[in-house]
Amino acid sequence: MTDDVYDVLSELHKYYFILRKDYCVDGKKDFLFYSKSGNLLSITSFNYELKKAVEKYNETAEYKIGKISAHTLRHTGCTRDAEDGMDIKVLQYIMGHSNTQITNNVYNHVNEERAASEVVNVAERRRNRA
């Protein structure tokens, strides 16, 4: 995530963040995004606000952001956590998946850059053991 994208999401978070401890859904609490009226923000509303934030960012950005959604952010978060070496069982738990195959095969994305980086890391670890 670029610094500009982070700034846009931070602004969106400031707009919706209301400290409320009284919501509990399926045993989870301390949600981040609420509507102006203090109710939990729906996925549809969040995606709409995210779309508006991206459009505003793209008005002046040199590198434009394509369509993103809450689900896109979920995939990205999972991939970044995996790239940073998070234990797959912990990642499965955080993502709420019933098994690690879902986490790995659906949410943990690999591209050429990530694969090349991992090959370099493995080679480095092998050199250090020798």
PyRosetta script that sets phi, psi and omega in degrees:
from pyrosetta import init, pose_from_sequence

init()
pose = pose_from_sequence("MTDDVYDVLSELHKYYFILRKDYCVDGKKDFLFYSKSGNLLSITSFNYELKKAVEKYNETAEYKIGKISAHTLRHTGCTRDAEDGMDIKVLQYIMGHSNTQITNNVYNHVNEERAASEVVNVAERRRNRA")
pose.set_psi(1, 131.2)
pose.set_omega(1, 178.6)
pose.set_phi(2, -75.9)
pose.set_psi(2, 163.9)
pose.set_omega(2, 177.9)
pose.set_phi(3, -61.5)
pose.set_psi(3, -36.8)
pose.set_omega(3, 179.9)
pose.set_phi(4, -64.9)
pose.set_psi(4, -42.3)
pose.set_omega(4, 178.3)
pose.set_phi(5, -64.0)
pose.set_psi(5, -43.3)
pose.set_omega(5, 178.2)
pose.set_phi(6, -58.7)
pose.set_psi(6, -43.4)
pose.set_omega(6, 179.9)
pose.set_phi(7, -61.3)
pose.set_psi(7, -42.3)
pose.set_omega(7, 179.2)
pose.set_phi(8, -62.5)
pose.set_psi(8, -46.5)
pose.set_omega(8, 180.0)
pose.set_phi(9, -66.4)
pose.set_psi(9, -35.0)
pose.set_omega(9, 177.4)
pose.set_phi(10, -64.3)
pose.set_psi(10, -41.3)
pose.set_omega(10, 177.3)
pose.set_phi(11, -63.0)
pose.set_psi(11, -43.2)
pose.set_omega(11, 178.2)
pose.set_phi(12, -61.2)
pose.set_psi(12, -41.3)
pose.set_omega(12, 179.4)
pose.set_phi(13, -63.6)
pose.set_psi(13, -43.9)
pose.set_omega(13, 179.6)
pose.set_phi(14, -60.1)
pose.set_psi(14, -38.6)
pose.set_omega(14, -177.3)
pose.set_phi(15, -65.5)
pose.set_psi(15, -35.3)
pose.set_omega(15, -174.8)
pose.set_phi(16, -104.7)
pose.set_psi(16, -9.9)
pose.set_omega(16, -175.1)
pose.set_phi(17, -75.9)
pose.set_psi(17, 120.8)
pose.set_omega(17, 175.3)
pose.set_phi(18, -131.8)
pose.set_psi(18, 125.5)
pose.set_omega(18, -178.3)
pose.set_phi(19, -71.1)
pose.set_psi(19, 109.1)
pose.set_omega(19, 178.6)
pose.set_phi(20, -137.0)
pose.set_psi(20, 132.6)
pose.set_omega(20, -179.4)
pose.set_phi(21, -111.5)
pose.set_psi(21, 1.7)
pose.set_omega(21, -171.4)
pose.set_phi(22, -91.1)
pose.set_psi(22, -9.6)
pose.set_omega(22, 178.5)
pose.set_phi(23, -87.3)
pose.set_psi(23, 133.6)
pose.set_omega(23, 174.8)
pose.set_phi(24, -142.2)
pose.set_psi(24, 120.4)
pose.set_omega(24, -180.0)
pose.set_phi(25, -125.5)
pose.set_psi(25, 120.2)
pose.set_omega(25, -179.2)
pose.set_phi(26, 50.9)
pose.set_psi(26, 39.9)
pose.set_omega(26, 178.4)
pose.set_phi(27, 80.2)
pose.set_psi(27, 0.9)
pose.set_omega(27, -179.2)
pose.set_phi(28, -102.9)
pose.set_psi(28, 145.6)
pose.set_omega(28, 178.2)
pose.set_phi(29, -145.4)
pose.set_psi(29, -174.9)
pose.set_omega(29, -179.5)
pose.set_phi(30, 61.1)
pose.set_psi(30, 48.7)
pose.set_omega(30, 177.4)
pose.set_phi(31, -68.6)
pose.set_psi(31, 155.8)
pose.set_omega(31, -176.2)
pose.set_phi(32, -91.9)
pose.set_psi(32, -34.8)
pose.set_omega(32, -170.8)
pose.set_phi(33, -114.9)
pose.set_psi(33, 124.3)
pose.set_omega(33, 178.4)
pose.set_phi(34, -128.7)
pose.set_psi(34, 157.0)
pose.set_omega(34, 176.2)
pose.set_phi(35, -76.1)
pose.set_psi(35, 171.9)
pose.set_omega(35, 178.2)
pose.set_phi(36, -58.0)
pose.set_psi(36, -29.3)
pose.set_omega(36, -179.5)
pose.set_phi(37, -82.7)
pose.set_psi(37, -3.6)
pose.set_omega(37, 177.4)
pose.set_phi(38, 93.2)
pose.set_psi(38, 3.4)
pose.set_omega(38, 176.5)
pose.set_phi(39, -85.4)
pose.set_psi(39, 158.1)
pose.set_omega(39, 176.7)
pose.set_phi(40, -58.0)
pose.set_psi(40, 137.8)
pose.set_omega(40, 179.8)
pose.set_phi(41, -79.9)
pose.set_psi(41, 128.7)
pose.set_omega(41, 179.8)
pose.set_phi(42, -73.0)
pose.set_psi(42, 160.0)
pose.set_omega(42, 177.1)
pose.set_phi(43, -59.4)
pose.set_psi(43, -42.1)
pose.set_omega(43, -179.5)
pose.set_phi(44, -60.7)
pose.set_psi(44, -45.1)
pose.set_omega(44, 179.1)
pose.set_phi(45, -66.1)
pose.set_psi(45, -41.3)
pose.set_omega(45, 178.6)
pose.set_phi(46, -61.7)
pose.set_psi(46, -46.2)
pose.set_omega(46, 179.9)
pose.set_phi(47, -61.9)
pose.set_psi(47, -37.6)
pose.set_omega(47, 177.6)
pose.set_phi(48, -63.8)
pose.set_psi(48, -46.2)
pose.set_omega(48, -179.9)
pose.set_phi(49, -66.4)
pose.set_psi(49, -37.6)
pose.set_omega(49, 176.9)
pose.set_phi(50, -63.6)
pose.set_psi(50, -42.2)
pose.set_omega(50, 177.8)
pose.set_phi(51, -60.0)
pose.set_psi(51, -44.9)
pose.set_omega(51, 178.5)
pose.set_phi(52, -62.8)
pose.set_psi(52, -40.7)
pose.set_omega(52, 179.7)
pose.set_phi(53, -64.5)
pose.set_psi(53, -41.4)
pose.set_omega(53, 179.2)
pose.set_phi(54, -65.6)
pose.set_psi(54, -42.8)
pose.set_omega(54, 178.6)
pose.set_phi(55, -60.5)
pose.set_psi(55, -42.2)
pose.set_omega(55, 178.8)
pose.set_phi(56, -64.1)
pose.set_psi(56, -43.5)
pose.set_omega(56, 177.9)
pose.set_phi(57, -60.7)
pose.set_psi(57, -45.4)
pose.set_omega(57, -176.3)
pose.set_phi(58, -66.1)
pose.set_psi(58, -19.6)
pose.set_omega(58, 179.5)
pose.set_phi(59, -60.0)
pose.set_psi(59, -34.1)
pose.set_omega(59, -175.4)
pose.set_phi(60, -121.3)
pose.set_psi(60, -6.2)
pose.set_omega(60, -174.7)
pose.set_phi(61, -76.7)
pose.set_psi(61, 142.4)
pose.set_omega(61, 175.1)
pose.set_phi(62, -70.7)
pose.set_psi(62, -43.0)
pose.set_omega(62, 178.4)
pose.set_phi(63, -107.4)
pose.set_psi(63, 114.7)
pose.set_omega(63, -175.3)
pose.set_phi(64, -77.9)
pose.set_psi(64, 149.9)
pose.set_omega(64, 175.8)
pose.set_phi(65, -99.3)
pose.set_psi(65, 135.7)
pose.set_omega(65, 175.9)
pose.set_phi(66, -79.4)
pose.set_psi(66, -171.1)
pose.set_omega(66, -179.8)
pose.set_phi(67, -64.4)
pose.set_psi(67, 129.0)
pose.set_omega(67, 174.7)
pose.set_phi(68, -133.3)
pose.set_psi(68, 160.0)
pose.set_omega(68, -179.5)
pose.set_phi(69, -143.1)
pose.set_psi(69, 175.7)
pose.set_omega(69, 175.7)
pose.set_phi(70, -57.5)
pose.set_psi(70, -37.9)
pose.set_omega(70, -179.0)
pose.set_phi(71, -69.3)
pose.set_psi(71, -35.8)
pose.set_omega(71, 174.5)
pose.set_phi(72, -59.9)
pose.set_psi(72, -43.5)
pose.set_omega(72, 178.9)
pose.set_phi(73, -63.7)
pose.set_psi(73, -35.4)
pose.set_omega(73, 178.0)
pose.set_phi(74, -63.4)
pose.set_psi(74, -46.7)
pose.set_omega(74, 177.7)
pose.set_phi(75, -61.5)
pose.set_psi(75, -45.5)
pose.set_omega(75, -178.7)
pose.set_phi(76, -62.3)
pose.set_psi(76, -44.8)
pose.set_omega(76, 179.6)
pose.set_phi(77, -60.3)
pose.set_psi(77, -43.6)
pose.set_omega(77, 179.4)
pose.set_phi(78, -62.8)
pose.set_psi(78, -45.4)
pose.set_omega(78, -179.8)
pose.set_phi(79, -62.5)
pose.set_psi(79, -45.3)
pose.set_omega(79, -179.3)
pose.set_phi(80, -64.2)
pose.set_psi(80, -40.1)
pose.set_omega(80, 177.4)
pose.set_phi(81, -62.7)
pose.set_psi(81, -40.7)
pose.set_omega(81, 177.8)
pose.set_phi(82, -65.3)
pose.set_psi(82, -42.6)
pose.set_omega(82, 178.3)
pose.set_phi(83, -60.1)
pose.set_psi(83, -34.2)
pose.set_omega(83, -179.8)
pose.set_phi(84, -82.1)
pose.set_psi(84, 3.2)
pose.set_omega(84, 173.2)
pose.set_phi(85, 88.9)
pose.set_psi(85, 17.4)
pose.set_omega(85, 179.1)
pose.set_phi(86, -62.2)
pose.set_psi(86, 136.7)
pose.set_omega(86, 177.3)
pose.set_phi(87, -55.3)
pose.set_psi(87, 132.5)
pose.set_omega(87, -174.3)
pose.set_phi(88, -62.1)
pose.set_psi(88, -34.0)
pose.set_omega(88, 178.6)
pose.set_phi(89, -69.0)
pose.set_psi(89, -37.2)
pose.set_omega(89, 176.6)
pose.set_phi(90, -66.6)
pose.set_psi(90, -43.9)
pose.set_omega(90, 179.0)
pose.set_phi(91, -62.6)
pose.set_psi(91, -41.6)
pose.set_omega(91, 176.0)
pose.set_phi(92, -57.5)
pose.set_psi(92, -45.6)
pose.set_omega(92, -179.5)
pose.set_phi(93, -61.8)
pose.set_psi(93, -47.6)
pose.set_omega(93, -179.4)
pose.set_phi(94, -61.7)
pose.set_psi(94, -41.4)
pose.set_omega(94, -178.4)
pose.set_phi(95, -74.0)
pose.set_psi(95, -19.2)
pose.set_omega(95, 179.9)
pose.set_phi(96, 80.6)
pose.set_psi(96, 24.9)
pose.set_omega(96, -179.3)
pose.set_phi(97, -86.5)
pose.set_psi(97, 151.8)
pose.set_omega(97, -179.4)
pose.set_phi(98, -76.8)
pose.set_psi(98, -20.4)
pose.set_omega(98, 177.4)
pose.set_phi(99, -154.8)
pose.set_psi(99, 164.0)
pose.set_omega(99, -176.9)
pose.set_phi(100, -71.8)
pose.set_psi(100, -20.3)
pose.set_omega(100, 179.2)
pose.set_phi(101, -63.2)
pose.set_psi(101, -39.6)
pose.set_omega(101, 177.4)
pose.set_phi(102, -62.8)
pose.set_psi(102, -48.1)
pose.set_omega(102, -179.5)
pose.set_phi(103, -57.7)
pose.set_psi(103, -48.8)
pose.set_omega(103, -176.3)
pose.set_phi(104, -73.1)
pose.set_psi(104, -45.7)
pose.set_omega(104, -170.9)
pose.set_phi(105, -85.7)
pose.set_psi(105, -22.6)
pose.set_omega(105, -177.3)
pose.set_phi(106, -107.8)
pose.set_psi(106, -39.9)
pose.set_omega(106, -171.8)
pose.set_phi(107, -104.8)
pose.set_psi(107, -23.5)
pose.set_omega(107, -176.4)
pose.set_phi(108, -93.8)
pose.set_psi(108, 97.1)
pose.set_omega(108, -173.8)
pose.set_phi(109, -92.4)
pose.set_psi(109, 141.8)
pose.set_omega(109, 178.2)
pose.set_phi(110, -121.6)
pose.set_psi(110, 135.8)
pose.set_omega(110, 174.2)
pose.set_phi(111, -123.9)
pose.set_psi(111, 178.5)
pose.set_omega(111, -176.1)
pose.set_phi(112, -60.1)
pose.set_psi(112, -41.3)
pose.set_omega(112, -179.3)
pose.set_phi(113, -63.6)
pose.set_psi(113, -43.6)
pose.set_omega(113, 179.8)
pose.set_phi(114, -65.7)
pose.set_psi(114, -41.6)
pose.set_omega(114, 179.2)
pose.set_phi(115, -63.0)
pose.set_psi(115, -44.7)
pose.set_omega(115, 179.8)
pose.set_phi(116, -63.2)
pose.set_psi(116, -41.6)
pose.set_omega(116, 178.8)
pose.set_phi(117, -61.9)
pose.set_psi(117, -41.8)
pose.set_omega(117, 179.9)
pose.set_phi(118, -67.0)
pose.set_psi(118, -37.8)
pose.set_omega(118, 176.6)
pose.set_phi(119, -62.1)
pose.set_psi(119, -42.8)
pose.set_omega(119, 177.6)
pose.set_phi(120, -63.0)
pose.set_psi(120, -43.2)
pose.set_omega(120, 179.8)
pose.set_phi(121, -61.7)
pose.set_psi(121, -43.0)
pose.set_omega(121, 179.4)
pose.set_phi(122, -64.5)
pose.set_psi(122, -43.9)
pose.set_omega(122, 178.8)
pose.set_phi(123, -60.7)
pose.set_psi(123, -40.5)
pose.set_omega(123, 178.1)
pose.set_phi(124, -63.0)
pose.set_psi(124, -44.2)
pose.set_omega(124, 179.1)
pose.set_phi(125, -63.7)
pose.set_psi(125, -38.7)
pose.set_omega(125, 179.3)
pose.set_phi(126, -66.0)
pose.set_psi(126, -41.5)
pose.set_omega(126, 177.8)
pose.set_phi(127, -62.5)
pose.set_psi(127, -39.7)
pose.set_omega(127, -179.0)
pose.set_phi(128, -68.1)
pose.set_psi(128, -27.5)
pose.set_omega(128, 178.3)
pose.set_phi(129, -78.9)
pose.set_psi(129, -24.9)
pose.set_omega(129, -175.2)
pose.set_phi(130, -72.2)
pose.dump_pdb("model.pdb")
